[in-house]
Amino acid sequence: MLDLVLDQQAAADEAFDAHPTTARLERRDRAFARLLILTVLRRLGEIDAAFRPHLRFAPKERQAIQILRLGTAQLLFLKTPPHAAVNESIRLAGKRLAHLVPMLNAVLRKVAAGGPPARSEAEAALLDTPPWLLESWNAAYGPATAEAIAAAHLREAPLDIAVRSEPAHWAELLDGTIMPGGVIRRPHGAIEELPGFADGAWWVQDLAANLPARLLGDVKGHAVLDIGAAPGGKTMQLAAEGAGVTALDISNDRLARLQANLARTKLEAEIVAGDALTWRPPHPFPFILLDAPCSATGTIRRHPDAMRNRKPDDIKRQVESQRRMLDAAAEMLAPGGRLVFAVCSLQIEEGEAQVQPFLGRQNGRMRLDPVSPEELPGLEMAVNADGCVRTLPSHLDAAGGLDGFFIARFRRSSH
């Protein structure tokens, strides 16, 4: 499974869910297996630094390295008893790697004897962050903020819940805290067993992911096009506000999840499977939300595979795709209409650097519609001088942080 993510650029969640063994695990074992995989991906630099000095030779078998990573993660970060971590790792070797068992056993026992290394959070974050990503954040935000972002990625993100109404009631019922915008934050747990899930009273949505739909303004009774809608957090948010939502997405599999989420929450939207570059509605929309495909480096807290299976060339491809989608969205916007563009990326090329080129291509048909800090109480620091929104994982750090998003709001001329 680690090979799929690290060598074949597979998404960790998809690789985990598709693996033939994970479906057979009991819920507790399945949760631990997922945590173990994510811990390896989150702490890969520290893990490799812990066991590689004890290797007398580099095994040709890639699986042996993955076993050492899994064992080291348990020993250093998951507080698994040493005998259990070592024995389970040896069991993974099986017959195919039986000739490497003495080496695996010796290396892991040395890691266990050495214990967790004494290093600061900043030192750990530097080890665990790919250099090209850290350099890009240094250039974009400065060294201090880049280090704070990398440190935030070491910590598992809390569970954020968007409720349809009565946040104070649900905060008490869910044993959570009310965050800006009425999002409820609580520790992780079995989501399906929490109060209100089966009744469709809420859905899981990071605090930052909650912002783009809010910044469309009052959409009650209006038609809204949600581009890149699946798996449906923003669609449900807009539908709950009383909008007539058209949910457009190119992936049928992801749209099936959106449909299931709408059914659970008893909300309605028109679902359209199509490519935003070629699909066109019969009439323009007064409101459009474009949640564009991106590198997803803003979600590393939740998806640490995003810093393992992304490369600089991936950013370039995403930038071009976003450029084309922005132009397509502008074509579908009614005169005087409002467009919100959002990406869950920390990369400036995918966010801030898209704004002026887009406006230039529009030749005066579109203008920036600045967000004021007063629109985002509790997150005023995320509004920049141009009236765009840039959230960082290190924002609200003491309260658990939030995903990294860039959001720009545009208005089309009335003629």
C-alpha positions as CSV (number, residue, x, y, z in Angstrom):
1,M,0.0,0.0,0.0
2,L,2.8,2.4,0.8
3,D,4.4,1.5,-2.6
4,L,1.2,2.6,-4.3
5,V,1.3,6.0,-2.6
6,L,5.1,6.7,-2.6
7,D,6.0,5.1,-6.0
8,Q,2.8,5.3,-8.0
9,Q,1.3,8.5,-6.7
10,A,-1.9,6.9,-5.6
11,A,-4.1,8.7,-3.1
12,A,-3.7,7.1,0.4
13,D,-7.5,6.9,1.1
14,E,-8.3,5.3,-2.2
15,A,-5.4,2.8,-1.9
16,F,-6.4,1.9,1.6
17,D,-10.1,1.4,0.8
18,A,-9.3,-0.6,-2.3
19,H,-6.8,-2.9,-0.6
20,P,-8.2,-6.4,-0.3
21,T,-7.2,-6.9,3.3
22,T,-8.5,-3.7,4.9
23,A,-12.2,-4.5,4.2
24,R,-11.8,-7.7,6.3
25,L,-10.5,-5.9,9.4
26,E,-12.5,-5.2,12.5
27,R,-13.3,-1.5,12.9
28,R,-10.7,-0.9,15.6
29,D,-8.0,-2.7,13.6
30,R,-9.0,-0.9,10.5
31,A,-8.7,2.5,12.2
32,F,-5.3,1.6,13.6
33,A,-4.1,0.4,10.1
34,R,-5.2,3.7,8.6
35,L,-3.5,5.7,11.4
36,L,-0.3,3.7,10.9
37,I,-0.2,4.4,7.1
38,L,-0.9,8.1,7.6
39,T,1.7,8.3,10.4
40,V,4.4,6.9,8.0
41,L,3.4,9.4,5.4
42,R,3.3,12.3,7.9
43,R,6.6,11.4,9.6
44,L,8.5,9.8,6.8
45,G,11.7,11.9,7.1
46,E,12.0,11.2,10.8
47,I,11.2,7.5,10.4
48,D,13.9,7.0,7.7
49,A,16.4,9.0,9.8
50,A,15.7,6.6,12.7
51,F,16.2,3.2,11.0
52,R,18.5,3.8,8.0
53,P,21.7,4.3,10.2
54,H,21.2,0.8,11.5
55,L,21.1,-0.8,8.0
56,R,24.3,-2.7,7.2
57,F,23.2,-3.0,3.6
58,A,20.3,-1.7,1.5
59,P,17.8,-4.5,0.8
60,K,16.9,-4.9,-2.9
61,E,13.3,-5.7,-1.9
62,R,11.3,-2.5,-1.6
63,Q,8.8,-4.2,0.8
64,A,11.6,-4.6,3.4
65,I,12.0,-0.8,3.6
66,Q,8.2,-0.4,4.0
67,I,8.1,-3.0,6.8
68,L,10.9,-1.0,8.6
69,R,8.9,2.2,8.1
70,L,5.8,0.6,9.5
71,G,7.6,-0.9,12.5
72,T,9.5,2.3,13.2
73,A,6.3,4.4,13.1
74,Q,4.8,2.1,15.7
75,L,7.8,2.3,18.0
76,L,8.4,6.0,17.8
77,F,5.0,7.6,17.3
78,L,2.1,5.2,18.1
79,K,3.3,4.0,21.5
80,T,3.0,0.3,20.4
81,P,4.8,-2.0,22.9
82,P,8.2,-2.8,21.4
83,H,7.7,-6.6,21.3
84,A,4.4,-6.2,19.6
85,A,5.7,-3.7,17.0
86,V,8.7,-5.9,16.2
87,N,6.8,-9.2,16.1
88,E,4.1,-7.8,13.9
89,S,6.7,-6.3,11.5
90,I,8.5,-9.7,11.3
91,R,5.1,-11.4,10.6
92,L,4.6,-9.0,7.6
93,A,7.9,-10.3,6.1
94,G,6.3,-13.7,5.6
95,K,8.0,-16.5,3.5
96,R,8.9,-14.2,0.7
97,L,11.2,-12.1,2.8
98,A,12.2,-14.8,5.3
99,H,15.9,-14.4,4.5
100,L,15.7,-10.8,5.7
101,V,14.0,-11.5,9.0
102,P,17.3,-11.4,11.0
103,M,18.1,-8.0,9.6
104,L,14.6,-6.6,10.1
105,N,14.6,-7.9,13.7
106,A,18.0,-6.4,14.5
107,V,17.2,-3.0,13.0
108,L,13.9,-2.6,14.7
109,R,15.3,-3.7,18.1
110,K,18.0,-1.0,17.7
111,V,15.3,1.6,16.9
112,A,13.3,0.5,20.0
113,A,16.4,0.7,22.2
114,G,17.3,4.1,21.0
115,G,13.8,5.5,21.6
116,P,12.4,8.7,20.1
117,P,15.3,11.1,19.2
118,A,15.5,14.4,21.1
119,R,14.6,17.0,18.5
120,S,12.4,20.1,18.4
121,E,9.1,20.3,16.5
122,A,10.8,22.7,14.1
123,E,13.6,20.2,13.5
124,A,11.1,17.4,13.0
125,A,9.1,19.4,10.6
126,L,12.1,20.2,8.4
127,L,13.0,16.5,8.2
128,D,9.4,15.5,7.3
129,T,8.8,18.2,4.6
130,P,10.0,17.6,1.1
131,P,12.6,20.4,0.3
132,W,10.9,21.6,-2.8
133,L,7.7,22.3,-0.9
134,L,9.4,24.0,2.0
135,E,11.4,26.2,-0.4
136,S,8.1,27.2,-2.2
137,W,6.6,28.2,1.1
138,N,9.7,30.1,2.2
139,A,9.5,32.1,-1.0
140,A,5.7,32.7,-0.6
141,Y,5.3,33.4,3.1
142,G,8.8,33.8,4.6
143,P,10.9,31.3,6.6
144,A,9.0,31.8,9.9
145,T,5.5,31.1,8.4
146,A,6.9,28.3,6.3
147,E,8.2,26.6,9.4
148,A,4.9,27.1,11.2
149,I,3.1,25.5,8.3
150,A,5.4,22.5,8.3
151,A,5.0,22.1,12.0
152,A,1.2,22.2,11.8
153,H,1.4,19.3,9.4
154,L,2.9,17.1,12.1
155,R,-0.4,17.1,14.0
156,E,-3.5,15.2,13.0
157,A,-6.3,17.6,12.1
158,P,-9.4,17.7,14.3
159,L,-12.9,16.8,13.1
160,D,-14.8,19.8,11.8
161,I,-18.6,19.6,11.4
162,A,-20.9,21.9,9.5
163,V,-24.4,22.0,11.1
164,R,-27.5,23.1,9.4
165,S,-28.7,25.1,12.4
166,E,-28.3,25.7,16.1
167,P,-24.6,25.4,16.5
168,A,-24.7,25.9,20.3
169,H,-27.1,22.9,20.6
170,W,-24.9,20.7,18.4
171,A,-21.7,21.8,20.1
172,E,-23.1,20.6,23.4
173,L,-24.5,17.4,21.9
174,L,-21.3,16.6,20.0
175,D,-19.0,17.6,22.9
176,G,-17.4,20.1,20.6
177,T,-16.3,23.8,20.3
178,I,-17.9,26.4,18.2
179,M,-15.4,27.8,15.7
180,P,-15.7,30.9,13.4
181,G,-18.7,30.6,11.1
182,G,-20.5,28.2,13.4
183,V,-18.5,25.1,12.5
184,I,-18.3,22.6,15.4
185,R,-14.8,21.2,16.2
186,R,-14.3,18.1,18.2
187,P,-11.7,15.2,18.5
188,H,-11.9,12.4,16.0
189,G,-14.3,9.5,16.6
190,A,-16.5,7.1,14.7
191,I,-18.4,9.6,12.6
192,E,-21.4,7.3,11.8
193,E,-22.0,6.9,15.6
194,L,-22.1,10.5,16.5
195,P,-25.5,12.1,17.3
196,G,-27.2,13.6,14.3
197,F,-25.3,11.8,11.6
198,A,-28.0,9.4,10.6
199,D,-30.6,12.2,10.7
200,G,-28.5,14.3,8.3
201,A,-28.3,17.2,10.7
202,W,-24.6,17.9,9.8
203,W,-21.7,16.9,7.5
204,V,-18.0,16.8,7.9
205,Q,-16.3,20.0,6.4
206,D,-13.1,21.7,7.4
207,L,-13.5,25.2,8.7
208,A,-11.5,26.6,5.7
209,A,-13.6,24.6,3.2
210,N,-16.7,26.2,4.7
211,L,-15.6,29.7,3.6
212,P,-16.0,29.7,-0.2
213,A,-19.7,29.1,-0.1
214,R,-20.2,31.7,2.6
215,L,-18.4,34.3,0.5
216,L,-21.0,34.0,-2.2
217,G,-23.3,36.0,0.1
218,D,-27.0,35.6,0.3
219,V,-28.0,32.9,-2.1
220,K,-31.4,32.0,-0.8
221,G,-33.8,31.6,-3.7
222,H,-31.1,32.0,-6.3
223,A,-29.6,29.6,-8.8
224,V,-26.0,28.6,-7.9
225,L,-23.6,26.6,-10.0
226,D,-21.2,24.5,-7.9
227,I,-18.3,23.5,-10.2
228,G,-16.2,20.6,-8.8
229,A,-19.0,19.8,-6.5
230,A,-18.3,16.3,-5.3
231,P,-18.2,14.9,-2.6
232,G,-20.7,17.6,-1.7
233,G,-19.8,19.7,1.3
234,K,-20.2,23.0,-0.5
235,T,-23.3,21.7,-2.3
236,M,-25.0,20.8,1.0
237,Q,-23.9,24.1,2.5
238,L,-25.5,26.1,-0.4
239,A,-28.7,23.9,-0.5
240,A,-29.1,24.3,3.3
241,E,-29.0,28.1,2.7
242,G,-32.0,27.8,0.3
243,A,-30.1,28.0,-3.0
244,G,-31.2,26.1,-6.1
245,V,-27.9,24.3,-6.6
246,T,-26.6,22.7,-9.8
247,A,-23.8,20.4,-8.8
248,L,-21.3,19.8,-11.6
249,D,-18.5,17.3,-11.5
250,I,-16.6,15.2,-14.0
251,S,-16.3,12.1,-11.8
252,N,-19.3,9.7,-11.7
253,D,-17.8,7.9,-8.7
254,R,-17.5,11.2,-6.7
255,L,-21.0,12.2,-7.8
256,A,-22.3,9.0,-6.3
257,R,-20.9,10.0,-3.0
258,L,-22.5,13.5,-3.4
259,Q,-25.8,11.9,-4.1
260,A,-25.5,9.7,-1.0
261,N,-24.6,12.8,1.1
262,L,-27.7,14.7,-0.2
263,A,-29.9,11.7,0.6
264,R,-28.6,11.5,4.1
265,T,-29.0,15.2,4.8
266,K,-32.4,15.3,3.0
267,L,-31.1,18.2,0.8
268,E,-31.7,18.7,-2.9
269,A,-29.6,19.7,-5.9
270,E,-29.5,19.1,-9.6
271,I,-26.6,16.7,-10.2
272,V,-24.8,17.0,-13.5
273,A,-21.9,14.8,-14.7
274,G,-19.9,16.8,-17.1
275,D,-16.7,18.6,-17.9
276,A,-16.8,22.3,-16.9
277,L,-14.6,23.1,-19.9
278,T,-17.3,21.9,-22.4
279,W,-20.6,21.8,-20.5
280,R,-22.8,24.8,-20.8
281,P,-26.1,25.6,-19.0
282,P,-29.2,26.8,-20.9
283,H,-29.0,30.1,-19.0
284,P,-26.1,31.9,-17.1
285,F,-26.0,31.7,-13.3
286,P,-26.0,34.7,-11.0
287,F,-23.7,32.8,-8.6
288,I,-20.9,30.4,-9.4
289,L,-18.6,28.6,-7.0
290,L,-15.5,27.1,-8.7
291,D,-13.7,24.7,-6.4
292,A,-10.9,24.0,-8.9
293,P,-8.8,20.9,-9.0
294,C,-5.4,21.6,-7.4
295,S,-2.4,20.1,-5.8
296,A,-4.3,19.9,-2.4
297,T,-1.1,20.9,-0.5
298,G,-3.5,22.8,1.8
299,T,-4.9,19.5,3.1
300,I,-1.6,17.9,4.1
301,R,-2.8,17.7,7.8
302,R,-5.6,15.4,6.7
303,H,-3.9,13.9,3.7
304,P,-0.1,13.7,4.3
305,D,0.2,11.7,1.0
306,A,-0.2,15.1,-0.7
307,M,3.4,16.0,0.2
308,R,4.7,12.6,-0.9
309,N,3.1,12.1,-4.3
310,R,3.2,15.6,-5.7
311,K,6.0,17.1,-7.8
312,P,6.7,20.6,-9.1
313,D,5.5,19.6,-12.6
314,D,2.1,18.6,-11.1
315,I,1.7,22.2,-9.9
316,K,2.3,23.5,-13.5
317,R,-0.4,21.2,-14.9
318,Q,-2.9,22.2,-12.2
319,V,-2.2,25.9,-12.9
320,E,-3.1,25.5,-16.6
321,S,-6.2,23.5,-15.7
322,Q,-7.4,26.2,-13.3
323,R,-6.8,28.9,-15.8
324,R,-9.0,27.2,-18.3
325,M,-11.7,26.5,-15.7
326,L,-11.7,30.1,-14.5
327,D,-12.3,31.3,-18.1
328,A,-15.1,28.7,-18.6
329,A,-16.8,29.8,-15.3
330,A,-16.7,33.4,-16.4
331,E,-18.6,32.4,-19.6
332,M,-21.4,30.9,-17.5
333,L,-21.8,33.9,-15.2
334,A,-24.7,36.2,-15.7
335,P,-24.1,40.0,-16.0
336,G,-23.7,41.4,-12.5
337,G,-23.1,37.9,-11.2
338,R,-20.6,36.8,-8.5
339,L,-17.9,34.1,-9.0
340,V,-15.9,32.6,-6.1
341,F,-12.7,30.8,-7.0
342,A,-11.2,28.5,-4.4
343,V,-8.3,26.0,-4.2
344,C,-7.2,24.0,-1.3
345,S,-3.5,24.6,-2.1
346,L,-0.7,26.5,-0.4
347,Q,1.0,27.1,-3.7
348,I,1.0,30.8,-4.7
349,E,0.9,29.8,-8.4
350,E,-2.4,28.1,-7.9
351,G,-3.9,31.0,-5.9
352,E,-2.7,34.6,-5.8
353,A,-0.9,34.3,-9.1
354,Q,-4.1,33.4,-10.9
355,V,-6.0,36.6,-10.1
356,Q,-4.4,39.3,-12.3
357,P,-3.9,37.1,-15.4
358,F,-7.6,36.1,-15.2
359,L,-8.7,39.7,-15.0
360,G,-6.4,40.6,-17.9
361,R,-7.9,37.9,-20.1
362,Q,-11.4,39.1,-19.3
363,N,-10.7,42.6,-20.7
364,G,-12.8,44.5,-18.2
365,R,-15.7,42.0,-18.1
366,M,-14.7,40.9,-14.6
367,R,-13.4,42.8,-11.5
368,L,-12.2,41.7,-8.2
369,D,-14.9,41.8,-5.5
370,P,-12.9,42.3,-2.3
371,V,-13.7,40.4,0.8
372,S,-13.6,42.6,3.9
373,P,-12.2,41.3,7.2
374,E,-15.6,42.0,8.8
375,E,-17.1,39.2,6.7
376,L,-14.9,36.6,8.4
377,P,-15.0,37.3,12.1
378,G,-12.4,35.3,13.9
379,L,-10.4,34.8,10.7
380,E,-9.7,38.5,9.9
381,M,-6.0,37.6,9.6
382,A,-6.8,35.5,6.5
383,V,-7.9,38.5,4.4
384,N,-5.1,40.0,2.5
385,A,-4.6,43.6,1.3
386,D,-6.3,42.8,-2.1
387,G,-9.4,41.4,-0.4
388,C,-8.6,37.8,-1.2
389,V,-8.5,35.1,1.5
390,R,-5.5,33.0,2.3
391,T,-5.9,30.5,5.1
392,L,-2.9,28.6,6.5
393,P,-2.6,25.4,8.6
394,S,-0.9,27.5,11.2
395,H,-3.8,29.9,11.6
396,L,-5.8,29.3,14.8
397,D,-3.0,26.9,15.7
398,A,-3.8,26.7,19.4
399,A,-7.4,25.6,18.5
400,G,-6.2,22.9,16.0
401,G,-5.4,24.9,12.9
402,L,-7.3,24.7,9.5
403,D,-6.7,23.7,6.0
404,G,-4.8,25.9,3.6
405,F,-7.1,27.6,1.1
406,F,-6.9,30.5,-1.4
407,I,-10.2,32.2,-2.2
408,A,-10.8,35.1,-4.6
409,R,-14.2,36.7,-5.3
410,F,-15.1,38.3,-8.6
411,R,-18.0,40.3,-10.0
412,R,-19.0,40.4,-13.6
413,S,-19.9,43.8,-15.2
414,S,-23.6,44.4,-15.6
415,H,-23.4,44.9,-19.4
